[in-house]
Amino acid sequence: MVLVDIMIIDFMVELVRMVVKMDMLKKYLKPLKFDIANSLFLKGIAAIASLMIPYLLAYIIDSIVPVKDINLIFVFGALMIIISLLGWFFDIIANRKASKVARDAIIKIRHDLFAKTINLSCRQYDQYTTASLESRLTSDTYNVHRMIGMMQRMGVRAPILLIGGLVITFIMEPYLAFVMLCTLPFITILIYKKATKGISLFNLVQKAQDKMIAVVRENTQGMRIIKALSKAKHEKSKYEDVNHRLIMHEREAAEKMAIINPLMNLMMNIGLVLVILAGAYRVYGGLSEVGKIIAFTNYFTLITNAMMAVSRMFVMYSKGIASANRIQEILAIEDEMMFVDDQNMDNEYAVEFQHVNFSYLKVKDNIQDVSFKLKKGQTLGIIGVTGSGKSTLIQLLLRFYDVDSGLIKINGKDIRSYQPNELRSHYGIVMQNDFVFQDTIKENIKFGRQANDEMISETAINAQAISFIDEFDDQFEHKLNSEGTNLSGGQRQRILLSRAFLNRPQILLLDDSSSALDYVTDAKLRKAINNEFESSTKIIVAQRISSIMHADEIIVMDNGKIIAKGKHENLIKNNDVYASISETQMGGALFE
């Protein structure tokens, strides 16, 4: 008896210890400790009420029925009903509080996880992948939510029913209790062994789910290309492959965890049969009473259900802890950004690159010894073949990545001395793969910033967007689809340009922002930029010579290096690469 109790208690303590050791859970559950305490207290009362019912039933059958006192039968019957109702009422209140705790904790976890996710560096995004981060924000937080709720609902009730039931049965009928107890060590060992394996199995399931989400995400975003190239069959095959891997991991986890309940039922049923046989023998021999045997079978059922609840808790715990570990992994990521103390304010140059080197994978430099200087109001054009490093320069300037060596300055000050929000407040930017949100044109231009209708209209005029916006019946209130699929490529770019122009930024970064525009609109756009943003420093990454030919300085990129630098006329004469691009693009189109 003592040995079995110790095993059961150790089993429950190990369950609690493994949950409590999670720093993340302790952090988010600590502010809710009073609600948790109330929930556990009420659950404890409800569990004790459940334990009293069989005992009272045995007393009525064995002690009151034989004396034929109908009044006492009604009194104790009413007492059983009252206790049952109280247990039911406390159970409902406790479950509601448990749900509230799980809800409040997971809201905070999701908030912090999302905040951490959007503040990860680009390198960290590359490391964890978007699909994995989405999975942690959705399915992993859901698993933790279910675990927190389950642990409160069953974490007290199951141990009280289990241990309390054992104590009462030993008091009532030690012989039968010993028969029943023989099965419990096997059940305890079974649950513990399976649960400890379950964490690693469910962790593999979540990783496989990450890969499936990545494929689904790519296919939904590239649906038009898939249809255009008739690659639906090929993409379906890719999806079936990752889905099959997910199913295999789920099946392995399910098969290994599913054995718990059937084996528990088998052992419990064997124990119940032995108890009934032994009970019948003792009643027949006058060693026990019918009421005790009936109460004993009820307690056996309670103990069985408690053990089943413990097994379900461990399955849920395995999923929850595997997910909590994945969430904790993101929350524990340290900020990669190093800040330096640079109080220099040299207003001679708005943007300055000094011998900048950078590599994404730290194997081969993607940017090599890049240097240039721009004064306030000047325009820099950047051109080069695909993969030459043009967009990388923009990402370094935004401090999406930190340089490996060299220095980047804004207004004479090291960009590493700015806080991210302060640094990026200098910029208005259109990126190569920029995003249109599922909202109105107005909200896409404002993008959460303060701006009145006059400012929005003005910026749309400068971006050459007003012409097509006025064609919509609802104009700026026109709803756009996600990624702007109900706009043409040129219309999308002009919405993005309007967003960049709003609030007249100090530095305007345009990364291939007019590639979808016709030549006439592009020419009007360049004229508007020159007239309306004369005081803004402009860096224009372009594939078209016409977009940058009037820049104060043009740099030609190749393999991460600046191979030429100067004005359009000089580059035409002195650089074969630039001259070749110019001849190819503008041979007979000098009417621009």
Residue, then its C-alpha position, 0 to 999 in steps of 0.5 A: m500500500v505504502l509503495v503504491d501510494i509513493m509511486i502514484i504520488d511520485f507520478m503526479v509530482e513528476l507531472v507537476r514538476m515537468v510543467v512548473k519547470m517551464d519558465m515560460l509557463k511560470k511567467y505567464l501563469k504567475p499573474l493568474k495565480f489567484d484564479i488558478a488557486n480558486s479553480l483548484f480549490l473549487k475542483g478539490i471540493a467538487a472531487i471530495a463531493s464525488l468521493m462522499i456519494p458512494y460512502l453515503l450509498a453504502y451507509i444507507i444500504d448497510s445501516i439504514v435500510p436494514v432498520k427500515d427507517i424511511n425518514l432516515i432514507f429520505v434524509f440521507g437521500a436528500l443529503m446525497i442530492i445536495i452534495s451532488l448538486l454542490g459538486w456539480f455547481f463547483d465543477i462548473i465554476a472551476n471549469r469556467k475559471a480554468s478556461k479563463v486562466a487558459r484564455d488570459a495566459i494564451i492571449k498574453i503568450r500570443h501577443d508576446l510571441f507575435a511581438k517577438t516575431i515581427n521584431l526578429s532580424c531578417r537573418q533570424y527570419d531566414q533561420y526559422t522560416t515564415a511557415s514555422l513562425e506561423s505554426r508556432l503562433t497558431s497550432d503551438t499556442y492552441n496546444v498550450h492553451r488546451m494543456i493549461g485548461m486540462m491541467q487545471r480541470m484534471g490536475v487536482r480532481a484526478p489525484i484527489l479521486l485517485i488517492g482519496g478513492l484508494v484511502i477510502t477503499f482501504i478503510m472500508e475493505p482493505y482486502l478488496a482494496f489490495v486486490m484492486l491496487c495490484t493493477l495500479p503500478f503497471i498502469t502508472i509505469l505505462i503512462y509515465k513511459k509513454a508520456t515521456k516518449g510523447i514529447s519528442l514524437f509530437n515535436l516531430v509532428q509540429k516540425a512536419q506541420d511547419k513544412m506542410i504550411a510552407v508548401v501551402r503558403e507558397n502555393t496560395q501565393g503563387m496560384r496564378i503562376i501555377k495555373a499559367l504554367s499548368k503546374a497544378k499536378h507538380e505542386k499537388s505532388k509536392y503537397e502530397d509528399v509533405n502531407h504524407r510525411l506529416i501523416m506518418h509522424e502523426r500516425e507514429a505518435a498516435e499509435k504509440m500514445a493510443i496504446i495507453n487507454p486500451l491497456m489501462n482499460l484491460m488492466m482496470n477491467i481485470g482488476l474489477v473482475l477480481v474485485i467482484l469475484a473476491g467481493a462475492y466470496r466475502v459476502y457469501g462468507g459473511l466477511s463483508e456487506v452488499g453496500k460496501i461491495i456496491a460502494f467499492t465498485n463505484y470507487f473503482t469506477l472513480i479511480t479508473n476514470a481518474m487514471m484515464a484522466v491522468s493518461r489524457m493529461f499526459v497525452m495533452y501534456s506531451k503535445g503542450i510541452a512540445s509546443a511550449n518548447r517551440i514557443q519558448e525557443i522564439l521568445a528566448i531569442e536574443d536581439e542580434m542588433m548591437f548598438v554603438d554610441d555615436q553622437n556625431m552629427d555631420n550634416e554634409y552627407a545624408v547617406e554614406f557607405q564606407h568600405v562595406n562588406f556583407s555576406y548572407l551565409k558568411v561564406k562568400d561576400n554578397i557585397q564587397d568594398v562598397s563606398f559612396k556618399l550622398k548629400k541632402g537632396q541628391t539622387l543616386g541611381i543603382i543599376g546592374v544585372t540580377g543578383s549583383g547586390k542592388s537590393t542588398l544595399i537597400q536592406l543594409l541601409l534599412r539595417f535589416y542585416d548588419v554589415d560584416s565590416g565597414l560603416i553606414k552612416i545617416n546624417g553623419k551618424d552610424i546607423r547602429s546608434y539609431q533605434p530601429n524605429e528612429l532609423r526607419s522614420h527617415y525613409g520612405i520606401v518601395m521594396q521589390n516585393d512590397f505588399v498590398f494589404q486587404d483593405t481600402i486604398k486609403e488605408n494602404i496608403k496611410f498604413g497606420r500613420q496620421a494623414n488627412d484626406e488632402m495629404i493622401s490625395e496629394t501623395a496619390i497625385n505625385a505617385q501618378a495613382i490618382s488617374f485610376i483611383d478616380e475611376f473607382d466609384d468609391q475612389f480611396e475607399h475602394k477595397l483591395n484584395s490581399e496582395g492587390t490581386n484586383l489591381s494591375g502591376g502598374q496600379r499596385q506599384r503606384i499605390l506603393l509609391s503613394r505609401a512611400f511618398l506620404n509624410r515626405p521622407q528625408i530619404l526616398l528608397l525606390d527599389d525597382s518601383s516603376s518596372a511595371l509602369d509604361y514609359v509615359t507614366d514613368a516619365k511623369l513619375r520621375k518629373a514629380i519626384n524631382n519637383e516635389f521631393e527636391s530636398s529628399t535624398k533619393i536612392i533609386v534601384a532600377q533595371r531601366i536606364s531611363s529611370i536613373m539617367h538624370a541622377d546626380e550619380i549612378i553606380v553600376m553593380d556586378n557580383g556585389k562590387i561597384i564596377a563603375k560610378g559617375k553620371h550618365e554621359n560619362l558612364i556611356k563613354n567609359n563603361d562597357v557594361y553600362a553602355s551595353i545596357s543603355e544601347t539595348q534599352m534605349g537604342g531607338a527610344l531616345f524620345e524619352 
